[in-house]
């Protein structure tokens, strides 16, 4: 295969990665909005649409594997294609988090609890912004941008801690709501994990562009150390 043809096919795959990322970004923002609005119909739509995210992920994976098998790319191209396989897995898992939030909306229904809408929306906007810029850094092979993004996880963690403590206080004040507030903790946890997965994408971008195997610290690492 001529070099320019291989380059076009790889560029098409990168465009598909951006599209997959866009699908997940919209799913997450919509899932949090739907939760705050208690919109069960919209929650069902988000839950069902997760299949489209899964289908897109597997389509990209299949295209990458075919390209590797038929064209036997070397060096940078091979590393890039291998990175795409890892990154689309991270993105698809983020889509699962959005699906999980939609499921929680359906489980909560009209439960008489206070949803920390403002803070959850802030967490979602921060995590989605991180994902968007991490994918831009990946397709542009911008290691500087990729290296800077993980530091933003601290703001997400701060919001998570704030939401967590507020929800615990609500549980103590009204023990009958423990199950419902525990579901909201999972919403915050999903958003926090989304930001952690963005860090994995950034690590892969730095490796592709510099050859350096860096491991950016995340809240998950801290939890592991504590255990």
Secondary structure, 3 states (H helix, E strand, C coil): CCHHHHHHHHHHHHHHHHHHHHHHHHHHHHHHHHHHHCCHHHHHHHHHHHHHHHHHHHHHHHHHHHHHHHHCCCHHHHHHHHHHHHHHHHHHHHHHHHHHHHHHHHHHCCCCCCCCHHHHHHHHHHHHHHHHHHHHHHHHCCHHHHHHHHHHHHHHHHHHHHHHHHHHHHHHHCHHHHHHHHHHHHHHHHHHHHHHHHHHHHHHHHHHHHCCCCCCCCHHHHHHHHC
